[in-house]
Amino acid sequence: METTAKALAKDTSTHPAPHAATHSEGHSATHSETAPDSATRGAQWLGMAAVLAAILMNLLDATIVNVAAPTIRAELGASYAQLQWIAAVYTLALAMGLLVGGRLGDMFGRRRMLLVGVTGFTLASLACAAATSSEALIGARAAQGLLGALMVPQTFGLIRDLFPPQDIGKAFAALGPAIGLATILGPVVAGFLVDADLFGTGWRAVFGINLPLGIFALAVGARFLPRVEPSARGMRLDATGAVLAGLGMLLLVYPLVQGREHGWPAWIFGMAAVAVGLLAAFVAHQRRRVASGGAPLVELGVFRRRSYASGVAFVVVFFGAIVGFSLAMGLFLQLGLGRTPVRASLTMAAWAIGAFLGSGFAAATMARLERRILHLGLAVMTAGLTAVYAVIRADGTAVGGWNLSLPLLAYGFGMGMIFVPLFDVIMGEVQDHEVGSASGLLESVQQLASALGVAALGTVFFSTVGSAATAGSFVAAIERVALIAVGLAILAQALAFFLPQRARRQELQAEAAEYEAMPA
């Protein structure tokens, strides 16, 4: 679902306003407006299938590990902090790598970087499946995230390379349902694999899912993905900026995960202060790079727009809340209530189904509701979260999956209503030349927010559970996390008022209509 939202946001860069001649000319030069023959069309869709396989690998590994986490803990003897790292290190590494992943595609070619990323991601997945310790699994997950950052930014550019302008809409229309079904079925399939314990593989099988996907993406992609000349050949990569930003992100997340385990010593808070200093140094370095005529990793000028800065804050709050709550709920169902992985994933499936339905509703109504779709979605999401809290508060350890299904369905529906229009709305006032940098930064912030959500809400959850780890303490823990998630949803509601009224797509359509109405 998140990927669908990003696709919609990025797609706006391929449909610029009429006055952005350089963009539209560059695009039309790549594709002919004539309809392709059936053989060409078949090759396009095979290339699209390879791209989709790469997208699904990233999407599945961001979600299915939550289903396997309790089983991983039991087999590898992982601490609670290590469980958080297994979930958070993937999105943290992805956030760090996304700052340069797209640029590497521009420098060396999107096809080449996608194939390299898929190869590495598949090998890192096998390393996850073969891990014999928590530390080895955390390291392999970090490698997955970094290689995913090389793979993911190439996907939507390759879709634009594969299809002529008149067919791009069809490609994205096919992408949404496929991703939605994977979001629903992925955790359920993971739960079945863990429970089935095929050939004694247990939780390791959830990482094995990537093997057929990776082989398919490599075999088909090598043959059918287009070779397009790199657009930034010879450009120098800002390695210093990448290191500063990456270390800053790491030192921001580390204290949140490890602080509880170490008893919150002074050096933990010092590390957080160093993180802030490194991120400030990154900003200063980007400004110096621009002043010297170099290409920055991030176009800082977009932050002068209150709407974009508020959008970044919204993304941190929104994605931090939903990802942190997702981990806590999965752990509560398995560790607290003793549910099997498949029963827990079936309970959580109501949430995914709601998100799928909510995304469809948003796609159909966002043009009419504009920014109000975000407010409506947050209201439904808050109501669902409140209902989850109320049901658990009333039933305690006796709470059943059916009791939670309707509140989780409502929560997911509201969440899905936000996924589709969010990036388009945040980008509403961003200029054409800033779209690439601004959307790439939003992707990185989204992943960082996911890591922060796992770190912060996971720490609250495990601190409440305590060393006794009784069923009652797990109930108290999920209640506390649910209340915090409600508070974050209310905060997101307030931040949404600072976002543009109309999405970027709608702004461009309005500009086009005004342009067409001008006298010759």
N, C-alpha and C positions, 0 to 999 in steps of 0.2 A: 504493500500500500504506500509506504513512504517513497519507494522508487517511482511509483506512478505519479505522485505529486511532483517529484523532482523532474520527471520527464515533461510534465506539462509546463513547468517553469522554464526549463531549458528550451522547449519548443518555441517559446516566444522569440528567441534570438534568431530563428529562421524565418520569422514573419515580421520584419521591421516595418516601421512607418514608411509612407511613400517617399519622404525626403531622405531616407537612409539609403542612398543609391548604391554605395559601395557594398553594403551587405547583400542586397538583392541581386546585384550584378554578379558577385562572387558565387552566390548559390546557383544562379541560372547557368553559369558557366560550367558547373559540375554536371548538370543533368540536362537531358533533352526533354522538351515538353511533349514529345510524341510518345504514344503509348508503347510500352515494351511488348515484344512478342512473348508467346507462352513459355519458351525456353528461358528467356531472360527473367520473366516473372517467377518461374520456378526457382532459378538460382537466387533471386532476391530473397524469397521466403526461406530458402535453406540457410542463407546467410543470417537472416533474421532469427532462425531457430538457434543458431550457434550463439548469437548475442543474448537471446533469452536464457539459454542454458547458463551463461556466465552470470547474468543478473540473478537467476534463481540460486546459484551457489552462494552468492553473497547474502541474499535474503534469508535462506534457510539457516546459514551458520550464525546469523544474528539472533535467531529465535529458538532453534531446536535445542540448544545447549541447556536452556532453562528446564526442559523436560527431563534431561539426563542428570542434572546437577546432583540431586540427592544420591543417586546410584554411584556417581563418580566419587562423591564424598565417602561413601561406605567402602568402596573398593580401594581407593588410593589413600584413604585416611586424611583427606584434605581438611584443613581448618576452615572456619567460617570465612575468614579473610581470603583464603585461597579460593573458596567458592566464588566470592565476589570478583576476584581477579580473573578467574576463568571466563566469567561473563563480560567483565568490563574491559579487559586488555584488548579484546578484538576490536571493539568500537573505538577505543583510545588510539590504537595503532592505525586504524582506518582514518580517524580524524587527522592524525599527524601526517600520514602519507598522502591524503587527498590534496594537500596544499601544493604538492609537486606532481602528482599522478597525471593530472590533465596536461600540465606543461610538458611532461615527457612524451605524451602522445603527440603534441604539436611538434616537438623537436625530432622525434624518430619515427613517427607514423602510428596512427591509432591501431591499425591491424596488427602490427608487430608487437606493440605494447600489450594489447589484449591477449595475444597468444602466449607471450612471456608470462603475463599475470596469471592466466588460466593454468599454465604448466606448474608454476610455483605454488599456486593456491591448492592444486590437486595434491602435490607432494606434501605440502604443509598439512593438509587434511589427513593424509596417510600417517604423518608423524603424530598428529593428535590421536588417531586410532591406536597407534602403537605405544603411546606414552605409558611408562611404568611408574611415574611419580607425578605429583601435583605440579612440581616445578617444571618438569618436561612438558606437561600439557599446557601450562601457562605460556612457556616459550613458543610452543608450536602455534598456539592461538594468536600470539603477537605476530608471528610470521604470516599467518593467514590474513590478519588485518592489513599488514603492510603490502602484501601482494594483492589483496582485494583493492587497495587504493590505487594500484597500478592498473587493475582490470576495469573497475567500475566506471571511471570517468570517460573511458573510450566508447562505452556502449551506445550512448545516444548520438554521438557524432557519427558512429558507424551506421546507425539507422538512417541518418540524413545522407550518408554516402551511398547507401544501398538503394534508396528509393527516390524517384523523381518527386518534385514538389506536390504533384496532384495525388500521390499515393501515400505520402507521409502520414496523413490523418488515419488511413486504414491501418498502417503499421502500429501506431500508438493505440488505436482502438482495440487491436488484437492483444496488445501488451497488457492492458489493464486487467481484463478478466483472468488471463493466465497468472499474473502475479497475485491477484485476489484469491484464486483457487489454491495456489501454493501456500499462501499465508494461512488459509484454513486447514489444508490437509497436511502441511509440513509437520507441525507439532504432533498431530494425531498419528501420523506414520511413525514419527520418532518414538512416541509412546509405545506403539505396537512392537517396534524393533527392540526396545529395551526390555519389554515384558517377555517377548518371544525368546530372547537370548539365543539367537540362531548360532549354532556351532560354538556356543560359549562366548560369543562376542559381546553380549550385553550392551552397555552404553557405547562401546566402540563402533557399533554399526551405524550410529547416527552420523558419524563423520565419514563412514564408507559410502553414504549417499552421494558424496561429491565425486567418487571415482567414475561411475558411468556418465555423469553430467560433464565432468572435465574431459574425458576421452571423446565424447560426442562433440563438445565445443571445439576441441583441437582438430579432430579429423574433418569436420564439416567446415569450420572456420578457415582452416588453412587452404581449402579449395574454393570456397565461395565468398569469403569476405573481400571487398575491393581493396586494391592497392592504390592509395591516394598519396600524392607527394606531400611530405610534411610541410606544414604551413610556417614553421618557425625553425627551419634547419639552420644550424650555426648559432642559435641563441644560447647564451650562457645561463645555466641554472643558478638560482640564488640559494646556494647550499648553506650559507651563513644564516639567512632568514629562516630556512627550513629547520635548522638545528635549534635556533633560538625558540621558535614557536613550538617545536616538538618537546624540548626539555621543559618549557613553561607548562605545557599541557600535562606532561607526566607528573611534574612536581605539584600540580594542582590536584590531581586525582589521588596520588599516593597517600597523602595525610588522611584523606577521608576514609580510605580503605584500611590502612594500617594503624590509625590513631587509637581505635578502641582496643586492638590487640596489645599495643604497647603501653596502654594506660594514659594516653594523651600527654606525653612528655613535652617539654618546652621546644625541643628540636623539631617536633612535628609541626608546630605553629611557625617556627623559623623557616621550615621548608616551604610552607604556603606563602610566606612573605617573599622568599626567593623566586617562587613561581610568578608572582605579580611583577617583580623586578625584571625577570626574563621576558615576560610578555610586553612590558613597557619598552625594553631594549629592542624587541622585535619591531614595534611600531616605529621607533626612532630610526632603526636600520632601513625600514621600508621607505621612510621619508627621504633619507639620504640617498637611497638608490634611485628614487625618482628624480631628485635634484641633479644627480650626476648623469641622467639620461639612460639609466638601466631599466630593465623590466621588473617591476615588483611582483611578489607572489600574491599580494592583496592590494586592490585599488582602494586606498583608505578614504578617498574622497566621498565614497558612498555613505560614510558615517556622518557626513555633514547634513544628511537628510534625516530628520527626526523619525520619519516613517521607517527607514531601513534600520536605524539603530534600535528602534522599538521592536522591529521584527526579529532582530537577532536576540534580544532579551526574551521575546515571546517563544522563540524556538528553544532556548535554553530551559525555560520553565515548563513548556508543554512536553517536550520529548523527555526531559529529566523525570517528569512525573509519571508518564505512561510506561517508560521502560523500567524505572525503579519499582513501580507498583506491580508490573508483570512478573518480575523476578520474585518479589515477596509473596505474591499470590501462589505461584507455582511451588515455592518452598513450603508455604503454609499447608497446601493441600497434601503434599507428600510427607514432609517431615512432621508436621503438626497433627494431621488427621490420619496419616498412615495409608493414604490412597496409593494405588499402584500408578506407575507413570501413564498408562493408557487411560485410566479413570480420570486422573488429573488433567490430561490433555483434552479429553472429551468435555470436561467441565469448562476448560478455558476456550474450547472451540466456539462456544456461544459468543464470546468476545470477538473472535476473528470473524464470525459470520456477521455480527453487527457492524463491524468495520467495513466489510465488503458491501453490505447493503447501504450503509451510510455514504460510502464513496460514490455509489451509483446515484443516490439521491442528490448529492452535492454536484455531480457532473451535470445533472439534468436541470438544476435550479440556480447554479451560481451566477449565471448571466443576469437573472432577474433579481436575486437577493443581494448580489454584490457582497460587501463586507459583512452584512448581516448574517450570512451563512456561518461565519465563524462564531458570532455571538450565540446563534441558535445551537450550533454544535456543542459549544462549551456548556450551555445551559443543560442540554440533554446529558452530556458527559458527567456534569456535576451531580445531576439527579441520580444517574446510575451508580456513581461512586457512593453517594449518600445511602442509597438503597443497599449496596453491598455491605456497608458498615452496619446498617440497621439490622440486616438479616443475621450477620455474624454475631452482633451484640445480643440479639434475642435468642439464637439457637446455640451459640458457643461451639463446643466440640461435637455437638450433634448435627451441625449444619450439613445439609445434603446438597449434592450437585444440582438437583432440580430447583432447590430454593435459590441458588446463586445464579442460575442460568438466565432468568429474565433481567435482573439487575446488570449482569455482565453484558447481555445483549444490548441493553440501553446504553451502557457505558461505551461499548464498541461502536454503536451506531453514531453517537455524538462524536467520537474520535474520528471515525471515517468521514464525517461531514467536513472535518477540518483538513484532512490530508490533501484532498484534491485541490482546493483553491488556495491553500496557505502560501506556497511559494510564489504563485502568481500575484497574490495580494501584496505580499511584502515587496515584491519587485515593481509594484505599480508606478512608483515615481523615479525609478532608476533609468538613466539614459542608455541609449543603444550601445555606446562604446564601453559601458560599465557592466553590461549584462553578464558576460562570461565570468569576470572576476567576482561579481557580487553573488551569482548563483553558486559558483564553486566554493566561496567562503561559507555560504549558508549550509551546503552539504557537510563541510568540515565541522561547523558549529553544531549541526544536528548530531553528528557522531560523538563529539565531545560531550554534548548534553546527555546523551545516552549513557556514556561512561560515568559522568557525574551523578546521574540518577541512580545507577546501580551502586555507586560508592556511597552516596549520602543516604538514600532510603534503605539500602542493604545494611548499612551501619546502624541505623535506627532500629531496623527489624531484629538484627542479631543482638544488639545491646539490650533490647526488651526481653528477648528470649532468655538471655543469661546462661549461666553454666548449668543450671538445673535442667533446662530444655524440656519442661513438662508440656502436656497438651494445652493446659491453661495459659502458659506463658506464650505459646505460639498464637493463641487467640488474641491475647493482649497485644502482641507484636503486630499482627495484621490489622487490628483495629487502629493502632496508632499510625501505621503507614497509610491506611485509607484516609484518615482524617487529614494528614499532611498533604496527600494527593488532592483532596477536596480543596484545601487552602491554596495549593498551587494552581488548580483550575480556576479559582476565583481571581487569583492574581493575573492569570493569563487573560481572563475576561476584561480586566482593567487595562492591560497592555494593548488589547485588541483595538481599543478606541483611538490609539495613536497611529494605527495602520491606515494606508490609503483607503478611500471609500470604494474604489474600483480596482480590479485586478489589472495587471499589465496587459494581458490579452485584450481586455475591454478598452483600455486606454488606446491601444494601437488601432483597434477597430473604429473607435470614435475619430481618431486622427485621420484614418483612411477615408471615413465618410465625409469629413470636412474637406479633405483634399479633393475628393470626387465632386463635391458640390461647388467648388470654386469655379468661377467663369474662366473660359479658355483665354 
